Amino acid sequence: QVQLVESGGGLVQAGGSLRLSCAASGSFLGINPMGWYRQAPGKQRELVATITIGGSTNYADSVKGRFTVSRDNAKNTVYVQMNSLKAEDTAVYFCYSRALANLGWLDYWGQGTQVTVSS
């Protein structure tokens, strides 16, 4: 079982910055990749960014150049630095990971943290 706990959401003005963190805990043999998805009201959950244990990253086109995903493998923690935030970035942000536990490789999700960007 893997638990993902997010922190760092909140309210920010357009053009501002926020940093989200997500720490993984529990019993697992490996965790790869880690990353972030988001879901705005009335919309489907969408990719924000992911990062592999080797540091390879994947970003949604809408956040390229503004968001930076990183991870601390020793702490099983993933971060996303969000700069130049826009009103359309308002959403619940979910931490994501794929981890190897006793049932094999499975997907895990955090509870979500609200990010609200005021225009």
WOBELUR-V531844 format. One record per backbone hydrogen bond with DSSP energy under -0.5 kcal/mol. CO is the residue of the C=O (numbers start at 1). NH is the residue of the N-H. Records with the same first field share a line. If there is no record, write none. Layout:
CO: NH, NH
This chain:
1: 27
3: 25
4: 6, 111
5: 23
7: 21
10: 116
12: 118
13: 16
15: 84
16: 85
18: 82
20: 80
21: 7
22: 78
23: 5
25: 3
26: 28
30: 100
33: 98
34: 51
35: 96
36: 48, 49
37: 94
38: 46
39: 92
40: 43
46: 38
48: 60
49: 36
50: 58
51: 34
52: 55
56: 52
58: 50
60: 63, 64
63: 66, 67
66: 83
68: 81
70: 79
71: 73
72: 75, 76, 77
76: 24
77: 72
78: 22
79: 70
80: 20, 82
81: 68, 83
82: 18
85: 15
86: 89
87: 90
91: 93, 115
92: 39
93: 113
94: 37
95: 110
96: 35
97: 108
98: 32
99: 101, 106
100: 29, 30
101: 104
104: 101
106: 99
108: 97
113: 93
114: 10
115: 91
116: 12, 118
118: 14
